[in-house]
Each structure stands twice: as structure tokens, then as C-alpha cells.
Amino acid sequence: IANHLLSKSARRLMARSFNNHNYFSTTATTSNIFDKITFIGTGKMSQAMISPLVNNSFHTPSSITAYDVSDAALNTVEKLYPGVQTASSIPEAIDNSNLIVYGVKPTNLEKVHS
């Protein structure tokens, strides 16, 4: 389904990128695939993605940034995943990000972009 949503050039770029790198290794590595990953929203969905990245050493915590409207949610992320960066605004969070992950409910997307 996702393939249908991507343009032809995006599919070619992804294929070329995947062919040039071994992203699917079963061995944990400390080298990051992306320089910076940003998670917008830090609820269960985002934590389910952050956890294996950090706990299995697929990504260094310092290369992950999280933003949430709730300070309590950001504090939880800081406690669960020491080293993960937090941001006080979306522009601050996404600055220099290579990958932005929306971890918000679809009904809240409009709020994120306002």
C-alpha cells in the first residue's frame, strides 16, 4: 500500500538507497542509520519505536529527539531512555533531522501543523 503512495522517483531513490546499504543486518551496531531522528509525540506508539532503537543499540540516544505538548510525557521519555534529547518546540525538534516520525493520533495532526 505504501508503495502506491510514493512517487516513481521516491521508489527509485529508496531502492537505490537500500541496495547500497545493509539496513537489515541481524547484528546490533552502534553506527546510526540517520544522524538525527525526531519523534513528534511521545506516547505508546513513539515509545514502542524508541525503545528498540535505544535498548538494542540500533541508534545512540543522543541522535534521537522527542517533542510532546506534555512536559510530563517528555520527563517520562527522559527517565526511560537516558540521553534522548527533548525539545520545547516542533521547529527546535525537527532542526537538522533526517527522519521525522509522527507519533500522534490522526485526529491531532491538525494541531501539530497549526
C-alpha positions as CSV (number, residue, x, y, z in Angstrom):
1,I,0.0,0.0,0.0
2,A,2.8,2.4,0.9
3,N,4.4,1.8,-2.4
4,H,1.3,3.2,-4.2
5,L,1.6,6.4,-2.1
6,L,5.2,7.1,-3.2
7,S,6.1,8.7,-6.5
8,K,8.2,6.8,-9.0
9,S,11.3,8.8,-8.2
10,A,10.9,8.3,-4.5
11,R,10.6,4.5,-5.0
12,R,13.7,4.5,-7.2
13,L,15.6,6.6,-4.6
14,M,14.6,4.2,-1.8
15,A,15.5,1.1,-3.8
16,R,18.9,2.7,-4.7
17,S,19.5,3.6,-1.0
18,F,18.5,0.1,0.2
19,N,20.7,-1.6,-2.4
20,N,23.7,0.5,-1.3
21,H,23.4,-0.2,2.4
22,N,22.8,-3.2,4.6
23,Y,20.0,-1.9,6.8
24,F,18.6,-5.4,7.6
25,S,21.5,-6.8,9.5
26,T,20.7,-9.0,12.5
27,T,23.8,-7.8,14.3
28,A,23.4,-4.7,16.5
29,T,25.6,-1.8,15.6
30,T,26.5,1.5,17.2
31,S,26.6,3.3,13.9
32,N,23.4,5.3,13.2
33,I,21.4,5.0,10.0
34,F,20.3,8.6,10.4
35,D,22.2,11.4,12.0
36,K,19.0,12.6,13.8
37,I,15.6,11.1,14.3
38,T,12.8,13.2,15.7
39,F,9.6,11.9,17.3
40,I,6.7,14.3,17.4
41,G,4.6,12.9,20.2
42,T,6.0,10.6,22.9
43,G,3.1,8.2,23.7
44,K,2.9,4.5,23.4
45,M,3.4,4.4,19.6
46,S,6.6,6.5,19.7
47,Q,8.0,4.7,22.8
48,A,7.4,1.4,21.0
49,M,9.8,2.7,18.3
50,I,12.3,4.5,20.5
51,S,12.7,1.5,22.9
52,P,14.3,-1.0,20.5
53,L,16.4,1.7,18.8
54,V,18.0,2.6,22.1
55,N,17.9,-0.6,24.1
56,N,19.3,-2.7,21.2
57,S,21.9,-0.1,20.3
58,F,20.5,0.4,16.8
59,H,20.8,4.2,17.4
60,T,22.6,6.2,20.0
61,P,20.2,8.0,22.4
62,S,21.8,11.4,21.7
63,S,20.8,11.1,18.0
64,I,17.1,10.9,18.9
65,T,15.0,13.9,19.7
66,A,11.5,13.9,21.2
67,Y,8.8,16.6,21.3
68,D,5.5,16.5,23.1
69,V,3.0,19.1,24.2
70,S,3.1,17.4,27.7
71,D,6.1,18.1,29.9
72,A,5.2,15.0,31.9
73,A,5.4,12.9,28.8
74,L,8.8,14.3,27.9
75,N,10.0,13.7,31.5
76,T,8.9,10.0,31.1
77,V,11.0,9.7,27.9
78,E,14.0,11.2,29.6
79,K,13.7,8.8,32.5
80,L,13.1,5.7,30.3
81,Y,15.7,6.5,27.7
82,P,18.6,8.5,29.2
83,G,20.4,10.5,26.6
84,V,17.4,11.0,24.3
85,Q,17.2,14.7,23.6
86,T,13.9,16.6,24.3
87,A,12.7,19.8,22.6
88,S,10.4,22.5,23.7
89,S,9.0,23.2,20.2
90,I,8.5,21.4,16.9
91,P,10.8,23.7,15.0
92,E,13.6,23.1,17.5
93,A,12.9,19.3,17.4
94,I,13.0,18.9,13.7
95,D,16.0,21.2,13.1
96,N,18.6,19.1,11.1
97,S,16.5,15.9,11.4
98,N,16.9,13.2,8.7
99,L,13.8,11.4,9.8
100,I,10.7,12.8,11.4
101,V,8.2,10.3,13.0
102,Y,4.7,11.4,13.7
103,G,3.6,9.6,16.8
104,V,0.3,11.3,17.2
105,K,-3.2,10.2,16.7
106,P,-4.7,11.2,13.3
107,T,-7.2,13.4,15.0
108,N,-4.3,15.5,16.4
109,L,-2.4,16.0,13.2
110,E,-4.0,19.3,12.5
111,K,-2.9,20.6,15.9
112,V,0.7,19.6,15.1
113,H,0.7,21.7,11.9
114,S,-1.1,24.7,13.3
